[in-house]
């Protein structure tokens, strides 16, 4: 166990150093999109609206936070690994080192979790200033589970990508539909049952449901949290399997 943690940190060390030196720039660029969503939807389109008995601003902030965890974690882990594999070719050297696939996956995913949590918590602080939302332990647990899931997804996509364009394709095909259909900006209670079933397949739907329930003080959807944990476990297993094949 100690050896695995040590190897994980060794794999993640270079990425962590980059974040240490560029954290201001990375934070600013990562906060730009959620800030624009907050102004456009919270103060623009949703001004004066209520959803499920709550002002739309309170309703949409947890959704924007969930969206932030998805985009930041996926891009931080996936894009970095994609560049390391296809441009610098440095990942091949890591594959030849005596490091287990588990440590490789955890190490390459860790940067996504760190950046995803960091940006999300900063936006949570902004949300607390502009709206009376509640942030409890389950809120933080959901953030961690979300960052892990989307970091593993980013690593998995980066391992399958054969070009930089492939990562852009994965973003368009996977992240963009979740952005607008994952319950981020609207309530799933207002859509047909058959469509709700389809949208519940999307991980972001469960992230939004958990964060919104905790933020607004409504009953917590434990099934959604279980789905996130199960999804993260499945993606982690797939990542380990792909890394094992690549190291042969």
Helices and strands as residue ranges (DSSP letters): H 2-37, I 38-45, E 50-51, E 54-55, H 56-83, I 84-88, H 90-95, H 101-130, H 137-160, H 164-170, I 171-175, H 176-181, G 188-190, H 193-199, H 203-216, H 222-247
